């Protein structure tokens, strides 16, 4: 049996679908389940039970002998939330509790870390354990993820296998509920439909032209492929970057969105809001050598292919994966 947290969320629900596609239905899903819009993400998917996140620890104590793997994707991901206590509770301490259950009951664990741990990239974007203590995240969300990574690396008692995945800019179906935290592609699709054009943030860094800020955009279907690879192969435990290893510009992304919508590109620029300007990332790019060295050999979906699939097969019809 697999326990999947965050199953009503973006990445968790896509993973649930892909596990079902492989004939894996012996899954217990866990989340808050109070958001009706989010709950649409797991409609028409197969699982054997659902457990509220607040009851999961007790459930594990009673059912640990049935559990083969825990995939802990659930987290508070709002980068505009600055109440540290929220992240301490939902990200840091909750994940510590799951780790301790996995250790006690000898259950392998995959959990969601984040590329937000890297801050402005002062130490690069290398998933080496040696730099974790030095990283400087830019917000409480990133701090909570890095705080857990630091804690995990210090533990003497660990699950039999564990992997913390540093997700970069993930996009794709089932993120309708995320509001302003949704990917730029979803926002671009909506804005283009409404206005015929797309506004991007102007560059306030002389090293980058407007719209040429760079991010590592990774398609959610690639993310779940990596998770399934780690589940099946259990390479060396540790932190793993999960991006494509190839940074692309926001102009590339928006042009791909226009192309997928069959519309001519109309891009204009607005100033980056002053309250985030000094913490704005102009470049992120995952070093993917550790995952490749662990044996992962699938090619990552190109930005153009991923955006086209997302727009044509999901956004244009409002479909879920």
Wavefront OBJ file of the C-alpha trace (Angstrom):
o trace
v 0.000 0.000 0.000
v 1.104 3.554 -0.772
v 0.203 6.540 1.399
v 0.056 9.756 -0.623
v -0.237 13.124 1.118
v -1.292 16.253 -0.742
v -3.441 14.045 -2.957
v -5.979 16.819 -3.541
v -3.211 19.167 -4.651
v -1.464 19.783 -7.933
v 1.459 17.342 -8.047
v -0.143 14.795 -5.721
v -3.261 14.381 -7.839
v -1.300 13.968 -11.075
v 0.840 11.332 -9.355
v -2.324 9.565 -8.168
v -3.592 9.416 -11.755
v -0.291 8.091 -13.108
v -0.137 5.405 -10.406
v -3.671 4.387 -11.376
v -2.570 4.253 -15.029
v 0.049 1.684 -13.979
v -2.621 -0.417 -12.280
v -1.704 0.758 -8.775
v -4.905 1.442 -6.837
v -3.894 0.264 -3.351
v -3.418 3.870 -2.250
v -4.539 5.788 0.826
v -4.793 9.502 0.133
v -4.346 12.206 2.746
v -5.052 15.946 2.643
v -7.240 18.595 4.273
v -10.194 17.858 1.928
v -12.037 21.047 2.925
v -11.524 22.813 -0.423
v -14.246 21.720 -2.857
v -12.336 23.058 -5.863
v -9.165 21.145 -4.912
v -11.150 17.964 -4.330
v -12.034 17.900 -8.037
v -8.396 16.927 -8.583
v -8.975 13.406 -7.271
v -12.453 12.808 -8.663
v -12.624 9.711 -10.900
v -9.332 8.406 -9.506
v -8.888 5.134 -7.649
v -7.835 4.773 -4.004
v -8.929 2.602 -1.104
v -9.302 5.183 1.664
v -8.801 8.836 2.498
v -7.463 10.157 5.788
v -7.531 13.769 6.962
v -4.005 15.064 7.417
v -4.628 15.710 11.128
v -5.474 12.035 11.638
v -2.643 10.558 9.581
v -0.198 9.975 12.454
v -2.762 7.968 14.396
v -3.770 6.095 11.261
v -0.126 5.149 10.626
v 0.243 3.840 14.176
v -2.716 1.559 13.552
v -1.920 0.534 9.964
v 1.858 0.732 9.542
v 2.200 -2.989 8.801
v 0.147 -2.460 5.628
v 2.176 0.497 4.286
v 4.944 -0.084 1.725
v 5.779 3.548 0.880
v 4.879 7.090 1.909
v 4.981 9.913 -0.636
v 4.632 13.170 1.259
v 3.793 15.892 -1.260
v 1.391 17.847 0.965
v 2.667 21.242 2.117
v 1.758 24.879 2.547
v 3.244 26.396 -0.612
v 2.177 30.050 -0.469
v 5.336 32.104 -0.937
v 3.432 35.293 -0.030
v 2.544 33.988 3.451
v 4.938 35.461 6.009
v 3.589 33.924 9.221
v 6.460 31.575 10.042
v 4.372 29.647 12.569
v 2.120 28.401 9.758
v 5.080 26.861 7.948
v 6.599 25.520 11.165
v 3.381 23.624 11.813
v 2.398 22.423 8.332
v 5.778 22.006 6.643
v 8.513 21.537 9.228
v 6.960 19.784 12.236
v 4.385 17.812 10.255
v 7.117 16.417 8.010
v 9.288 15.598 11.029
v 6.402 13.539 12.377
v 6.042 11.626 9.098
v 9.804 11.021 8.992
v 9.730 9.651 12.535
v 6.835 7.313 11.681
v 8.719 6.067 8.604
v 11.807 5.489 10.731
v 9.891 3.702 13.486
v 7.945 1.463 11.109
v 10.707 0.984 8.492
v 8.770 2.634 5.643
v 10.537 4.271 2.640
v 9.781 7.991 2.230
v 9.786 10.537 -0.577
v 8.998 14.106 0.461
v 8.683 17.460 -1.264
v 11.489 19.906 -0.676
v 11.824 22.920 -2.993
v 14.210 24.914 -5.147
v 13.050 27.855 -3.004
v 15.706 26.634 -0.572
v 18.376 28.009 -2.923
v 17.405 31.663 -2.462
v 19.216 33.866 -4.950
v 21.529 31.010 -5.882
v 24.548 32.285 -3.984
v 25.793 28.696 -3.727
v 24.511 27.587 -7.102
v 21.708 25.107 -7.704
v 23.577 21.935 -6.804
v 21.803 19.345 -4.650
v 24.927 18.677 -2.608
v 24.367 18.039 1.093
v 27.474 20.118 1.815
v 25.792 23.450 1.007
v 22.446 22.959 2.761
v 23.502 24.655 6.009
v 24.653 27.740 4.081
v 21.592 28.312 1.895
v 19.615 31.548 2.275
v 15.958 31.128 1.240
v 14.078 34.329 0.445
v 10.814 33.666 2.303
v 9.370 31.601 5.174
v 8.165 28.919 2.752
v 11.690 28.324 1.470
v 13.063 28.512 5.007
v 10.644 25.823 6.201
v 11.742 23.486 3.413
v 15.425 24.108 4.063
v 14.946 23.769 7.825
v 13.535 20.301 7.287
v 16.315 19.318 4.867
v 18.881 20.416 7.455
v 17.098 18.479 10.201
v 16.817 15.330 8.062
v 20.518 15.304 7.214
v 21.399 15.441 10.921
v 19.289 12.441 11.910
v 20.991 9.253 13.029
v 17.780 7.259 12.655
v 16.357 7.374 9.145
v 13.803 5.604 6.960
v 15.221 2.618 5.024
v 15.170 4.831 1.914
v 14.412 8.529 1.706
v 14.523 11.236 -0.950
v 13.818 14.955 -0.605
v 12.883 16.405 -3.999
v 13.817 20.015 -4.713
v 11.052 20.937 -7.146
v 11.866 23.802 -9.504
v 9.111 25.655 -11.440
v 6.520 22.915 -11.905
v 3.607 23.548 -14.286
v 0.804 21.501 -15.754
v -2.768 20.262 -15.246
v -4.645 20.212 -11.916
v -3.367 23.570 -10.660
v -6.665 25.420 -11.219
v -7.113 25.903 -7.453
v -3.743 27.559 -6.822
v -4.762 31.167 -7.511
v -1.797 33.525 -7.712
v 0.544 30.614 -6.833
v -0.338 28.866 -10.119
v 2.246 28.694 -12.906
v 2.841 31.600 -15.263
v 1.382 29.456 -18.056
v -2.028 29.299 -16.395
v -1.945 33.060 -15.757
v -0.797 33.707 -19.314
v -3.585 31.547 -20.746
v -6.206 33.447 -18.766
v -4.759 36.872 -19.554
v -4.379 36.141 -23.266
v -7.973 34.912 -23.428
v -9.209 38.055 -21.710
v -7.030 40.708 -23.344
v -5.277 39.171 -26.352
v -1.894 39.910 -24.806
v 0.387 39.112 -21.866
v 2.200 41.416 -19.444
v 5.527 40.270 -18.067
v 7.699 41.803 -15.378
v 10.295 44.239 -16.668
v 13.901 43.470 -15.761
v 15.447 45.667 -13.088
v 18.807 43.967 -13.466
v 21.091 45.372 -16.179
v 22.429 41.863 -16.888
v 19.011 40.709 -18.143
v 16.793 42.178 -20.849
v 13.044 42.521 -20.232
v 11.388 39.092 -20.250
v 14.702 37.286 -20.418
v 14.714 36.352 -16.752
v 15.432 32.624 -16.644
v 13.722 29.773 -14.806
v 13.913 25.995 -14.896
v 10.338 25.112 -15.890
v 9.531 21.417 -15.434
v 6.353 19.669 -16.605
v 4.414 17.912 -13.859
v 4.283 14.663 -15.860
v 8.099 14.560 -15.750
v 7.982 15.186 -12.004
v 5.780 12.150 -11.402
v 7.979 10.035 -13.697
v 10.944 10.832 -11.445
v 8.959 10.029 -8.304
v 7.980 6.647 -9.721
v 11.595 5.974 -10.727
v 12.774 6.663 -7.175
v 10.029 4.474 -5.720
v 10.916 1.564 -7.952
v 14.719 1.820 -7.851
v 15.508 3.327 -4.431
v 18.977 4.679 -5.296
v 21.166 6.339 -2.662
v 19.070 8.278 -0.140
v 19.353 12.057 -0.075
v 18.278 15.334 -1.639
v 17.611 15.423 -5.386
v 16.982 18.369 -7.678
v 13.915 18.025 -9.855
v 14.010 20.406 -12.774
v 14.989 19.918 -16.402
v 18.534 21.213 -16.087
v 17.823 23.804 -18.787
v 16.725 27.334 -17.900
v 14.363 29.121 -20.290
v 13.139 32.713 -20.479
v 9.680 33.951 -19.631
v 9.442 35.193 -23.229
v 10.026 31.599 -24.403
v 7.274 30.414 -22.098
v 4.717 33.019 -23.150
v 5.496 32.628 -26.858
v 4.905 28.889 -26.471
v 1.562 29.666 -24.819
v 0.495 31.982 -27.665
v 1.586 29.324 -30.163
v -0.411 26.599 -28.407
v -3.454 28.898 -28.402
v -3.024 29.632 -32.116
v -2.611 33.363 -31.507
v 0.077 35.909 -32.437
v 2.397 36.966 -29.617
v 1.531 40.277 -27.966
v 3.913 40.809 -25.019
v 4.272 44.014 -23.006
v 6.140 44.753 -19.793
v 5.266 46.188 -16.388
v 7.501 47.061 -13.457
v 8.191 44.309 -10.955
v 6.371 45.300 -7.721
v 8.743 47.050 -5.345
v 7.875 44.773 -2.427
v 9.360 41.749 -4.223
v 11.935 43.467 -6.414
v 14.908 42.950 -4.115
v 14.075 39.244 -3.714
v 13.325 38.509 -7.343
v 15.185 35.559 -8.871
v 16.634 36.308 -12.293
v 18.024 32.823 -12.846
v 17.362 29.275 -11.645
v 18.640 26.086 -13.240
v 18.758 22.655 -11.631
v 21.985 20.697 -11.697
v 20.506 17.293 -12.577
v 23.708 15.247 -12.485
v 22.884 13.455 -9.214
v 19.580 12.087 -10.510
v 21.186 11.056 -13.808
v 24.035 9.361 -11.960
v 21.387 7.473 -9.960
v 20.184 5.950 -13.239
v 17.373 8.222 -14.394
v 17.707 8.369 -18.166
v 14.374 9.660 -19.504
v 14.477 12.882 -21.477
v 12.564 15.785 -19.958
v 9.699 17.303 -21.905
v 10.737 20.465 -23.749
v 9.048 23.693 -22.704
v 7.273 23.954 -26.059
v 5.977 20.352 -25.885
v 4.859 20.690 -22.279
v 3.081 24.002 -22.778
v 1.335 22.688 -25.885
v 0.098 19.565 -24.082
v -1.062 21.622 -21.105
v -2.892 24.240 -23.177
v -4.399 22.004 -25.868
v -5.389 19.004 -23.746
v -6.300 20.662 -20.440
v -6.622 24.458 -20.264
v -8.612 24.866 -23.472
v -11.297 22.500 -22.181
v -10.931 22.884 -18.427
v -10.042 19.213 -18.127
v -8.233 17.569 -15.232
v -5.542 14.912 -15.478
l 1 2 3 4 5 6 7 8 9 10 11 12 13 14 15 16 17 18 19 20 21 22 23 24 25 26 27 28 29 30 31 32 33 34 35 36 37 38 39 40 41 42 43 44 45 46 47 48 49 50 51 52 53 54 55 56 57 58 59 60 61 62 63 64 65 66 67 68 69 70 71 72 73 74 75 76 77 78 79 80 81 82 83 84 85 86 87 88 89 90 91 92 93 94 95 96 97 98 99 100 101 102 103 104 105 106 107 108 109 110 111 112 113 114 115 116 117 118 119 120 121 122 123 124 125 126 127 128 129 130 131 132 133 134 135 136 137 138 139 140 141 142 143 144 145 146 147 148 149 150 151 152 153 154 155 156 157 158 159 160 161 162 163 164 165 166 167 168 169 170 171 172 173 174 175 176 177 178 179 180 181 182 183 184 185 186 187 188 189 190 191 192 193 194 195 196 197 198 199 200 201 202 203 204 205 206 207 208 209 210 211 212 213 214 215 216 217 218 219 220 221 222 223 224 225 226 227 228 229 230 231 232 233 234 235 236 237 238 239 240 241 242 243 244 245 246 247 248 249 250 251 252 253 254 255 256 257 258 259 260 261 262 263 264 265 266 267 268 269 270 271 272 273 274 275 276 277 278 279 280 281 282 283 284 285 286 287 288 289 290 291 292 293 294 295 296 297 298 299 300 301 302 303 304 305 306 307 308 309 310 311 312 313 314 315 316 317 318 319 320 321
